[in-house]
Amino acid sequence: MLRKIIILAAIFILLTSSIIFCPVVTQWDRSLIIFVQNHLSFLPLWIPMLPDFILYSTMIVVPIAGFGIFFIKKRLWKDLILFCSVPLVTFLLNCILKPFVHRSRPPIEYQITSIHPDSFSYVSSHSLVTMCLWGMVIFYLNKYCKNRVLKIVGVSAAILWILFVGLSRIWLGVHNPTDVLGAYVLGICLIFVYIKFK
């Protein structure tokens, strides 16, 4: 497990360094944003905006409440504390990373909606908290859920939600694809850290 954490941390550092020191990465990002927007332009705009409104908060509260009740009933206090700490830990990491990397958001002409025009871009906070929280949901479903159908449905829903949130950030033009990729790599690394020290 420690080896996986080290490898993921190294990948994250390399990705972050390439974003800071290689302007060509940002050019590729812009091309990918245009590609995604062009290929999804036939869909209504409310679809990618879902994570910015009711669904984002709901998809944080629901797993914390659900697993929180389960952990309390089973007296799994360490699991309860670790799981409930995910939003706080990811928020603190974003508060450190975004000013450090100091990466601007995509230009306004790429943004379908100006949801976060004045904040920094790397990493995507939506993608990071979603990857960590729902990645832990996948871990706990695999560990504790005895119902095979419920496990498959839950894990599939979690994976789709993680991917949808990342895609929505790029689709709206409020994040670069590498902002989302960085969030996913860091999120998986954090999941392994949580699992190791669980």
Biotite code that builds the C-alpha atoms (Angstrom):
import biotite.structure as struc

atoms = struc.array([
    struc.Atom([0.000, 0.000, 0.000], chain_id="A", res_id=1, res_name="MET", atom_name="CA", element="C"),
    struc.Atom([2.835, 2.388, 0.873], chain_id="A", res_id=2, res_name="LEU", atom_name="CA", element="C"),
    struc.Atom([4.402, 1.742, -2.530], chain_id="A", res_id=3, res_name="ARG", atom_name="CA", element="C"),
    struc.Atom([1.144, 2.704, -4.268], chain_id="A", res_id=4, res_name="LYS", atom_name="CA", element="C"),
    struc.Atom([0.947, 5.901, -2.227], chain_id="A", res_id=5, res_name="ILE", atom_name="CA", element="C"),
    struc.Atom([4.526, 6.834, -3.174], chain_id="A", res_id=6, res_name="ILE", atom_name="CA", element="C"),
    struc.Atom([3.918, 6.104, -6.876], chain_id="A", res_id=7, res_name="ILE", atom_name="CA", element="C"),
    struc.Atom([0.699, 8.149, -6.939], chain_id="A", res_id=8, res_name="LEU", atom_name="CA", element="C"),
    struc.Atom([2.362, 11.011, -5.049], chain_id="A", res_id=9, res_name="ALA", atom_name="CA", element="C"),
    struc.Atom([5.217, 10.985, -7.595], chain_id="A", res_id=10, res_name="ALA", atom_name="CA", element="C"),
    struc.Atom([2.745, 11.035, -10.509], chain_id="A", res_id=11, res_name="ILE", atom_name="CA", element="C"),
    struc.Atom([0.909, 13.950, -8.889], chain_id="A", res_id=12, res_name="PHE", atom_name="CA", element="C"),
    struc.Atom([4.157, 15.895, -8.405], chain_id="A", res_id=13, res_name="ILE", atom_name="CA", element="C"),
    struc.Atom([5.195, 15.253, -12.031], chain_id="A", res_id=14, res_name="LEU", atom_name="CA", element="C"),
    struc.Atom([1.788, 16.334, -13.322], chain_id="A", res_id=15, res_name="LEU", atom_name="CA", element="C"),
    struc.Atom([1.814, 19.459, -11.158], chain_id="A", res_id=16, res_name="THR", atom_name="CA", element="C"),
    struc.Atom([5.349, 20.318, -12.295], chain_id="A", res_id=17, res_name="SER", atom_name="CA", element="C"),
    struc.Atom([4.403, 19.902, -15.962], chain_id="A", res_id=18, res_name="SER", atom_name="CA", element="C"),
    struc.Atom([1.437, 22.249, -15.460], chain_id="A", res_id=19, res_name="ILE", atom_name="CA", element="C"),
    struc.Atom([3.635, 24.882, -13.818], chain_id="A", res_id=20, res_name="ILE", atom_name="CA", element="C"),
    struc.Atom([6.638, 24.664, -16.148], chain_id="A", res_id=21, res_name="PHE", atom_name="CA", element="C"),
    struc.Atom([5.283, 23.451, -19.528], chain_id="A", res_id=22, res_name="CYS", atom_name="CA", element="C"),
    struc.Atom([2.903, 25.922, -21.224], chain_id="A", res_id=23, res_name="PRO", atom_name="CA", element="C"),
    struc.Atom([2.150, 23.331, -23.916], chain_id="A", res_id=24, res_name="VAL", atom_name="CA", element="C"),
    struc.Atom([0.104, 21.384, -21.323], chain_id="A", res_id=25, res_name="VAL", atom_name="CA", element="C"),
    struc.Atom([-2.286, 24.326, -21.044], chain_id="A", res_id=26, res_name="THR", atom_name="CA", element="C"),
    struc.Atom([-2.555, 24.477, -24.840], chain_id="A", res_id=27, res_name="GLN", atom_name="CA", element="C"),
    struc.Atom([-3.530, 20.811, -24.915], chain_id="A", res_id=28, res_name="TRP", atom_name="CA", element="C"),
    struc.Atom([-6.040, 21.503, -22.161], chain_id="A", res_id=29, res_name="ASP", atom_name="CA", element="C"),
    struc.Atom([-7.684, 24.252, -24.218], chain_id="A", res_id=30, res_name="ARG", atom_name="CA", element="C"),
    struc.Atom([-7.968, 21.919, -27.210], chain_id="A", res_id=31, res_name="SER", atom_name="CA", element="C"),
    struc.Atom([-9.594, 19.239, -25.064], chain_id="A", res_id=32, res_name="LEU", atom_name="CA", element="C"),
    struc.Atom([-12.103, 21.715, -23.611], chain_id="A", res_id=33, res_name="ILE", atom_name="CA", element="C"),
    struc.Atom([-13.156, 22.740, -27.130], chain_id="A", res_id=34, res_name="ILE", atom_name="CA", element="C"),
    struc.Atom([-13.366, 19.079, -28.177], chain_id="A", res_id=35, res_name="PHE", atom_name="CA", element="C"),
    struc.Atom([-15.622, 18.168, -25.225], chain_id="A", res_id=36, res_name="VAL", atom_name="CA", element="C"),
    struc.Atom([-17.837, 21.233, -25.644], chain_id="A", res_id=37, res_name="GLN", atom_name="CA", element="C"),
    struc.Atom([-18.254, 20.672, -29.398], chain_id="A", res_id=38, res_name="ASN", atom_name="CA", element="C"),
    struc.Atom([-19.164, 17.009, -28.978], chain_id="A", res_id=39, res_name="HIS", atom_name="CA", element="C"),
    struc.Atom([-21.630, 17.622, -26.130], chain_id="A", res_id=40, res_name="LEU", atom_name="CA", element="C"),
    struc.Atom([-23.224, 20.825, -27.441], chain_id="A", res_id=41, res_name="SER", atom_name="CA", element="C"),
    struc.Atom([-26.423, 18.966, -28.434], chain_id="A", res_id=42, res_name="PHE", atom_name="CA", element="C"),
    struc.Atom([-27.193, 18.280, -24.740], chain_id="A", res_id=43, res_name="LEU", atom_name="CA", element="C"),
    struc.Atom([-28.977, 20.830, -22.498], chain_id="A", res_id=44, res_name="PRO", atom_name="CA", element="C"),
    struc.Atom([-26.776, 23.052, -20.343], chain_id="A", res_id=45, res_name="LEU", atom_name="CA", element="C"),
    struc.Atom([-28.486, 22.098, -17.094], chain_id="A", res_id=46, res_name="TRP", atom_name="CA", element="C"),
    struc.Atom([-26.837, 18.653, -17.258], chain_id="A", res_id=47, res_name="ILE", atom_name="CA", element="C"),
    struc.Atom([-23.232, 19.771, -16.600], chain_id="A", res_id=48, res_name="PRO", atom_name="CA", element="C"),
    struc.Atom([-24.488, 22.364, -14.114], chain_id="A", res_id=49, res_name="MET", atom_name="CA", element="C"),
    struc.Atom([-26.048, 19.735, -11.824], chain_id="A", res_id=50, res_name="LEU", atom_name="CA", element="C"),
    struc.Atom([-22.903, 19.304, -9.664], chain_id="A", res_id=51, res_name="PRO", atom_name="CA", element="C"),
    struc.Atom([-22.879, 23.058, -8.955], chain_id="A", res_id=52, res_name="ASP", atom_name="CA", element="C"),
    struc.Atom([-26.338, 23.071, -7.483], chain_id="A", res_id=53, res_name="PHE", atom_name="CA", element="C"),
    struc.Atom([-28.420, 20.598, -5.501], chain_id="A", res_id=54, res_name="ILE", atom_name="CA", element="C"),
    struc.Atom([-26.647, 17.401, -6.533], chain_id="A", res_id=55, res_name="LEU", atom_name="CA", element="C"),
    struc.Atom([-23.166, 18.384, -5.317], chain_id="A", res_id=56, res_name="TYR", atom_name="CA", element="C"),
    struc.Atom([-24.272, 19.050, -1.728], chain_id="A", res_id=57, res_name="SER", atom_name="CA", element="C"),
    struc.Atom([-26.623, 16.078, -1.782], chain_id="A", res_id=58, res_name="THR", atom_name="CA", element="C"),
    struc.Atom([-23.886, 13.752, -2.994], chain_id="A", res_id=59, res_name="MET", atom_name="CA", element="C"),
    struc.Atom([-21.725, 14.788, -0.031], chain_id="A", res_id=60, res_name="ILE", atom_name="CA", element="C"),
    struc.Atom([-24.446, 14.694, 2.636], chain_id="A", res_id=61, res_name="VAL", atom_name="CA", element="C"),
    struc.Atom([-26.072, 11.395, 1.576], chain_id="A", res_id=62, res_name="VAL", atom_name="CA", element="C"),
    struc.Atom([-22.980, 9.127, 1.845], chain_id="A", res_id=63, res_name="PRO", atom_name="CA", element="C"),
    struc.Atom([-21.784, 10.817, 5.051], chain_id="A", res_id=64, res_name="ILE", atom_name="CA", element="C"),
    struc.Atom([-25.219, 10.459, 6.660], chain_id="A", res_id=65, res_name="ALA", atom_name="CA", element="C"),
    struc.Atom([-25.733, 6.903, 5.407], chain_id="A", res_id=66, res_name="GLY", atom_name="CA", element="C"),
    struc.Atom([-22.333, 5.524, 6.335], chain_id="A", res_id=67, res_name="PHE", atom_name="CA", element="C"),
    struc.Atom([-22.261, 7.677, 9.475], chain_id="A", res_id=68, res_name="GLY", atom_name="CA", element="C"),
    struc.Atom([-25.369, 5.924, 10.777], chain_id="A", res_id=69, res_name="ILE", atom_name="CA", element="C"),
    struc.Atom([-23.933, 2.538, 9.773], chain_id="A", res_id=70, res_name="PHE", atom_name="CA", element="C"),
    struc.Atom([-20.602, 3.216, 11.532], chain_id="A", res_id=71, res_name="PHE", atom_name="CA", element="C"),
    struc.Atom([-22.341, 4.451, 14.698], chain_id="A", res_id=72, res_name="ILE", atom_name="CA", element="C"),
    struc.Atom([-24.572, 1.357, 14.821], chain_id="A", res_id=73, res_name="LYS", atom_name="CA", element="C"),
    struc.Atom([-21.559, -0.924, 14.319], chain_id="A", res_id=74, res_name="LYS", atom_name="CA", element="C"),
    struc.Atom([-19.424, 1.173, 16.724], chain_id="A", res_id=75, res_name="ARG", atom_name="CA", element="C"),
    struc.Atom([-16.793, 1.676, 14.031], chain_id="A", res_id=76, res_name="LEU", atom_name="CA", element="C"),
    struc.Atom([-15.577, 4.970, 15.458], chain_id="A", res_id=77, res_name="TRP", atom_name="CA", element="C"),
    struc.Atom([-12.322, 5.155, 13.515], chain_id="A", res_id=78, res_name="LYS", atom_name="CA", element="C"),
    struc.Atom([-14.158, 4.593, 10.225], chain_id="A", res_id=79, res_name="ASP", atom_name="CA", element="C"),
    struc.Atom([-16.696, 7.244, 11.211], chain_id="A", res_id=80, res_name="LEU", atom_name="CA", element="C"),
    struc.Atom([-14.033, 9.851, 11.928], chain_id="A", res_id=81, res_name="ILE", atom_name="CA", element="C"),
    struc.Atom([-11.990, 9.050, 8.818], chain_id="A", res_id=82, res_name="LEU", atom_name="CA", element="C"),
    struc.Atom([-14.983, 9.065, 6.472], chain_id="A", res_id=83, res_name="PHE", atom_name="CA", element="C"),
    struc.Atom([-16.491, 12.250, 7.878], chain_id="A", res_id=84, res_name="CYS", atom_name="CA", element="C"),
    struc.Atom([-13.111, 14.004, 7.665], chain_id="A", res_id=85, res_name="SER", atom_name="CA", element="C"),
    struc.Atom([-12.876, 13.610, 3.860], chain_id="A", res_id=86, res_name="VAL", atom_name="CA", element="C"),
    struc.Atom([-14.622, 16.907, 2.922], chain_id="A", res_id=87, res_name="PRO", atom_name="CA", element="C"),
    struc.Atom([-12.538, 18.858, 5.467], chain_id="A", res_id=88, res_name="LEU", atom_name="CA", element="C"),
    struc.Atom([-9.228, 17.290, 4.384], chain_id="A", res_id=89, res_name="VAL", atom_name="CA", element="C"),
    struc.Atom([-9.935, 17.887, 0.682], chain_id="A", res_id=90, res_name="THR", atom_name="CA", element="C"),
    struc.Atom([-11.007, 21.482, 1.411], chain_id="A", res_id=91, res_name="PHE", atom_name="CA", element="C"),
    struc.Atom([-7.756, 22.152, 3.309], chain_id="A", res_id=92, res_name="LEU", atom_name="CA", element="C"),
    struc.Atom([-5.665, 20.607, 0.516], chain_id="A", res_id=93, res_name="LEU", atom_name="CA", element="C"),
    struc.Atom([-7.393, 22.862, -2.001], chain_id="A", res_id=94, res_name="ASN", atom_name="CA", element="C"),
    struc.Atom([-6.697, 25.904, 0.185], chain_id="A", res_id=95, res_name="CYS", atom_name="CA", element="C"),
    struc.Atom([-2.983, 24.989, 0.066], chain_id="A", res_id=96, res_name="ILE", atom_name="CA", element="C"),
    struc.Atom([-2.639, 23.783, -3.539], chain_id="A", res_id=97, res_name="LEU", atom_name="CA", element="C"),
    struc.Atom([-4.592, 26.414, -5.439], chain_id="A", res_id=98, res_name="LYS", atom_name="CA", element="C"),
    struc.Atom([-2.596, 29.452, -4.209], chain_id="A", res_id=99, res_name="PRO", atom_name="CA", element="C"),
    struc.Atom([0.662, 27.480, -4.456], chain_id="A", res_id=100, res_name="PHE", atom_name="CA", element="C"),
    struc.Atom([0.203, 26.431, -8.094], chain_id="A", res_id=101, res_name="VAL", atom_name="CA", element="C"),
    struc.Atom([-1.557, 29.728, -8.877], chain_id="A", res_id=102, res_name="HIS", atom_name="CA", element="C"),
    struc.Atom([-3.058, 28.439, -12.122], chain_id="A", res_id=103, res_name="ARG", atom_name="CA", element="C"),
    struc.Atom([-5.661, 30.623, -13.799], chain_id="A", res_id=104, res_name="SER", atom_name="CA", element="C"),
    struc.Atom([-8.958, 29.189, -14.915], chain_id="A", res_id=105, res_name="ARG", atom_name="CA", element="C"),
    struc.Atom([-9.605, 28.752, -18.646], chain_id="A", res_id=106, res_name="PRO", atom_name="CA", element="C"),
    struc.Atom([-10.302, 32.087, -20.396], chain_id="A", res_id=107, res_name="PRO", atom_name="CA", element="C"),
    struc.Atom([-13.846, 33.428, -20.116], chain_id="A", res_id=108, res_name="ILE", atom_name="CA", element="C"),
    struc.Atom([-14.588, 32.622, -23.766], chain_id="A", res_id=109, res_name="GLU", atom_name="CA", element="C"),
    struc.Atom([-14.203, 28.920, -22.926], chain_id="A", res_id=110, res_name="TYR", atom_name="CA", element="C"),
    struc.Atom([-16.528, 29.129, -19.940], chain_id="A", res_id=111, res_name="GLN", atom_name="CA", element="C"),
    struc.Atom([-20.125, 28.282, -20.741], chain_id="A", res_id=112, res_name="ILE", atom_name="CA", element="C"),
    struc.Atom([-21.004, 29.686, -17.343], chain_id="A", res_id=113, res_name="THR", atom_name="CA", element="C"),
    struc.Atom([-18.870, 31.932, -15.133], chain_id="A", res_id=114, res_name="SER", atom_name="CA", element="C"),
    struc.Atom([-19.355, 30.035, -11.880], chain_id="A", res_id=115, res_name="ILE", atom_name="CA", element="C"),
    struc.Atom([-15.870, 30.603, -10.447], chain_id="A", res_id=116, res_name="HIS", atom_name="CA", element="C"),
    struc.Atom([-14.294, 33.426, -12.474], chain_id="A", res_id=117, res_name="PRO", atom_name="CA", element="C"),
    struc.Atom([-11.933, 34.774, -9.792], chain_id="A", res_id=118, res_name="ASP", atom_name="CA", element="C"),
    struc.Atom([-10.555, 31.637, -8.137], chain_id="A", res_id=119, res_name="SER", atom_name="CA", element="C"),
    struc.Atom([-7.616, 29.446, -9.121], chain_id="A", res_id=120, res_name="PHE", atom_name="CA", element="C"),
    struc.Atom([-8.004, 26.308, -11.167], chain_id="A", res_id=121, res_name="SER", atom_name="CA", element="C"),
    struc.Atom([-5.629, 23.533, -10.018], chain_id="A", res_id=122, res_name="TYR", atom_name="CA", element="C"),
    struc.Atom([-6.822, 21.174, -8.647], chain_id="A", res_id=123, res_name="VAL", atom_name="CA", element="C"),
    struc.Atom([-10.562, 20.895, -9.245], chain_id="A", res_id=124, res_name="SER", atom_name="CA", element="C"),
    struc.Atom([-12.102, 20.915, -5.759], chain_id="A", res_id=125, res_name="SER", atom_name="CA", element="C"),
    struc.Atom([-15.349, 19.327, -7.006], chain_id="A", res_id=126, res_name="HIS", atom_name="CA", element="C"),
    struc.Atom([-13.383, 16.470, -8.581], chain_id="A", res_id=127, res_name="SER", atom_name="CA", element="C"),
    struc.Atom([-11.114, 16.002, -5.563], chain_id="A", res_id=128, res_name="LEU", atom_name="CA", element="C"),
    struc.Atom([-13.832, 15.738, -2.915], chain_id="A", res_id=129, res_name="VAL", atom_name="CA", element="C"),
    struc.Atom([-15.953, 13.543, -5.218], chain_id="A", res_id=130, res_name="THR", atom_name="CA", element="C"),
    struc.Atom([-13.066, 11.174, -5.936], chain_id="A", res_id=131, res_name="MET", atom_name="CA", element="C"),
    struc.Atom([-12.116, 10.883, -2.254], chain_id="A", res_id=132, res_name="CYS", atom_name="CA", element="C"),
    struc.Atom([-15.599, 10.581, -0.802], chain_id="A", res_id=133, res_name="LEU", atom_name="CA", element="C"),
    struc.Atom([-17.085, 8.288, -3.426], chain_id="A", res_id=134, res_name="TRP", atom_name="CA", element="C"),
    struc.Atom([-13.843, 6.324, -3.704], chain_id="A", res_id=135, res_name="GLY", atom_name="CA", element="C"),
    struc.Atom([-14.236, 5.591, 0.005], chain_id="A", res_id=136, res_name="MET", atom_name="CA", element="C"),
    struc.Atom([-17.875, 4.658, -0.641], chain_id="A", res_id=137, res_name="VAL", atom_name="CA", element="C"),
    struc.Atom([-16.620, 2.065, -3.137], chain_id="A", res_id=138, res_name="ILE", atom_name="CA", element="C"),
    struc.Atom([-14.111, 0.764, -0.574], chain_id="A", res_id=139, res_name="PHE", atom_name="CA", element="C"),
    struc.Atom([-16.720, 0.472, 2.195], chain_id="A", res_id=140, res_name="TYR", atom_name="CA", element="C"),
    struc.Atom([-19.338, -1.108, -0.078], chain_id="A", res_id=141, res_name="LEU", atom_name="CA", element="C"),
    struc.Atom([-16.812, -3.766, -1.080], chain_id="A", res_id=142, res_name="ASN", atom_name="CA", element="C"),
    struc.Atom([-15.863, -4.311, 2.548], chain_id="A", res_id=143, res_name="LYS", atom_name="CA", element="C"),
    struc.Atom([-19.230, -4.315, 4.317], chain_id="A", res_id=144, res_name="TYR", atom_name="CA", element="C"),
    struc.Atom([-22.053, -4.816, 1.799], chain_id="A", res_id=145, res_name="CYS", atom_name="CA", element="C"),
    struc.Atom([-23.221, -8.456, 1.689], chain_id="A", res_id=146, res_name="LYS", atom_name="CA", element="C"),
    struc.Atom([-25.920, -7.906, -0.950], chain_id="A", res_id=147, res_name="ASN", atom_name="CA", element="C"),
    struc.Atom([-24.245, -8.505, -4.329], chain_id="A", res_id=148, res_name="ARG", atom_name="CA", element="C"),
    struc.Atom([-26.811, -6.535, -6.364], chain_id="A", res_id=149, res_name="VAL", atom_name="CA", element="C"),
    struc.Atom([-26.726, -3.558, -3.992], chain_id="A", res_id=150, res_name="LEU", atom_name="CA", element="C"),
    struc.Atom([-22.917, -3.618, -4.086], chain_id="A", res_id=151, res_name="LYS", atom_name="CA", element="C"),
    struc.Atom([-22.800, -3.640, -7.905], chain_id="A", res_id=152, res_name="ILE", atom_name="CA", element="C"),
    struc.Atom([-25.396, -0.850, -8.177], chain_id="A", res_id=153, res_name="VAL", atom_name="CA", element="C"),
    struc.Atom([-23.664, 1.244, -5.504], chain_id="A", res_id=154, res_name="GLY", atom_name="CA", element="C"),
    struc.Atom([-20.171, 0.855, -6.953], chain_id="A", res_id=155, res_name="VAL", atom_name="CA", element="C"),
    struc.Atom([-21.408, 1.551, -10.499], chain_id="A", res_id=156, res_name="SER", atom_name="CA", element="C"),
    struc.Atom([-23.278, 4.680, -9.344], chain_id="A", res_id=157, res_name="ALA", atom_name="CA", element="C"),
    struc.Atom([-20.193, 5.890, -7.471], chain_id="A", res_id=158, res_name="ALA", atom_name="CA", element="C"),
    struc.Atom([-17.924, 5.432, -10.514], chain_id="A", res_id=159, res_name="ILE", atom_name="CA", element="C"),
    struc.Atom([-20.413, 7.190, -12.815], chain_id="A", res_id=160, res_name="LEU", atom_name="CA", element="C"),
    struc.Atom([-20.783, 10.101, -10.374], chain_id="A", res_id=161, res_name="TRP", atom_name="CA", element="C"),
    struc.Atom([-16.995, 10.517, -10.069], chain_id="A", res_id=162, res_name="ILE", atom_name="CA", element="C"),
    struc.Atom([-16.598, 10.566, -13.863], chain_id="A", res_id=163, res_name="LEU", atom_name="CA", element="C"),
    struc.Atom([-19.607, 12.852, -14.397], chain_id="A", res_id=164, res_name="PHE", atom_name="CA", element="C"),
    struc.Atom([-18.369, 15.495, -11.955], chain_id="A", res_id=165, res_name="VAL", atom_name="CA", element="C"),
    struc.Atom([-14.958, 15.616, -13.639], chain_id="A", res_id=166, res_name="GLY", atom_name="CA", element="C"),
    struc.Atom([-16.503, 15.768, -17.100], chain_id="A", res_id=167, res_name="LEU", atom_name="CA", element="C"),
    struc.Atom([-18.883, 18.558, -16.041], chain_id="A", res_id=168, res_name="SER", atom_name="CA", element="C"),
    struc.Atom([-15.947, 20.744, -14.928], chain_id="A", res_id=169, res_name="ARG", atom_name="CA", element="C"),
    struc.Atom([-14.332, 20.441, -18.377], chain_id="A", res_id=170, res_name="ILE", atom_name="CA", element="C"),
    struc.Atom([-17.645, 20.696, -20.244], chain_id="A", res_id=171, res_name="TRP", atom_name="CA", element="C"),
    struc.Atom([-18.510, 23.992, -18.539], chain_id="A", res_id=172, res_name="LEU", atom_name="CA", element="C"),
    struc.Atom([-15.011, 25.317, -19.252], chain_id="A", res_id=173, res_name="GLY", atom_name="CA", element="C"),
    struc.Atom([-14.390, 26.190, -15.583], chain_id="A", res_id=174, res_name="VAL", atom_name="CA", element="C"),
    struc.Atom([-11.504, 23.726, -15.276], chain_id="A", res_id=175, res_name="HIS", atom_name="CA", element="C"),
    struc.Atom([-8.747, 22.398, -17.479], chain_id="A", res_id=176, res_name="ASN", atom_name="CA", element="C"),
    struc.Atom([-8.709, 18.623, -18.053], chain_id="A", res_id=177, res_name="PRO", atom_name="CA", element="C"),
    struc.Atom([-5.414, 18.412, -16.146], chain_id="A", res_id=178, res_name="THR", atom_name="CA", element="C"),
    struc.Atom([-7.088, 20.130, -13.160], chain_id="A", res_id=179, res_name="ASP", atom_name="CA", element="C"),
    struc.Atom([-9.500, 17.201, -13.055], chain_id="A", res_id=180, res_name="VAL", atom_name="CA", element="C"),
    struc.Atom([-6.764, 14.623, -13.724], chain_id="A", res_id=181, res_name="LEU", atom_name="CA", element="C"),
    struc.Atom([-4.652, 16.080, -10.909], chain_id="A", res_id=182, res_name="GLY", atom_name="CA", element="C"),
    struc.Atom([-7.646, 15.935, -8.567], chain_id="A", res_id=183, res_name="ALA", atom_name="CA", element="C"),
    struc.Atom([-8.266, 12.295, -9.467], chain_id="A", res_id=184, res_name="TYR", atom_name="CA", element="C"),
    struc.Atom([-4.634, 11.272, -8.937], chain_id="A", res_id=185, res_name="VAL", atom_name="CA", element="C"),
    struc.Atom([-4.446, 13.130, -5.616], chain_id="A", res_id=186, res_name="LEU", atom_name="CA", element="C"),
    struc.Atom([-7.838, 11.723, -4.611], chain_id="A", res_id=187, res_name="GLY", atom_name="CA", element="C"),
    struc.Atom([-6.788, 8.119, -5.258], chain_id="A", res_id=188, res_name="ILE", atom_name="CA", element="C"),
    struc.Atom([-3.576, 8.741, -3.333], chain_id="A", res_id=189, res_name="CYS", atom_name="CA", element="C"),
    struc.Atom([-5.613, 10.048, -0.371], chain_id="A", res_id=190, res_name="LEU", atom_name="CA", element="C"),
    struc.Atom([-7.913, 7.020, -0.529], chain_id="A", res_id=191, res_name="ILE", atom_name="CA", element="C"),
    struc.Atom([-4.889, 4.728, -0.200], chain_id="A", res_id=192, res_name="PHE", atom_name="CA", element="C"),
    struc.Atom([-3.608, 6.833, 2.714], chain_id="A", res_id=193, res_name="VAL", atom_name="CA", element="C"),
    struc.Atom([-7.004, 6.523, 4.437], chain_id="A", res_id=194, res_name="TYR", atom_name="CA", element="C"),
    struc.Atom([-7.111, 2.770, 3.836], chain_id="A", res_id=195, res_name="ILE", atom_name="CA", element="C"),
    struc.Atom([-3.549, 2.278, 5.089], chain_id="A", res_id=196, res_name="LYS", atom_name="CA", element="C"),
    struc.Atom([-4.158, 4.127, 8.352], chain_id="A", res_id=197, res_name="PHE", atom_name="CA", element="C"),
    struc.Atom([-7.722, 2.861, 8.854], chain_id="A", res_id=198, res_name="LYS", atom_name="CA", element="C"),
])
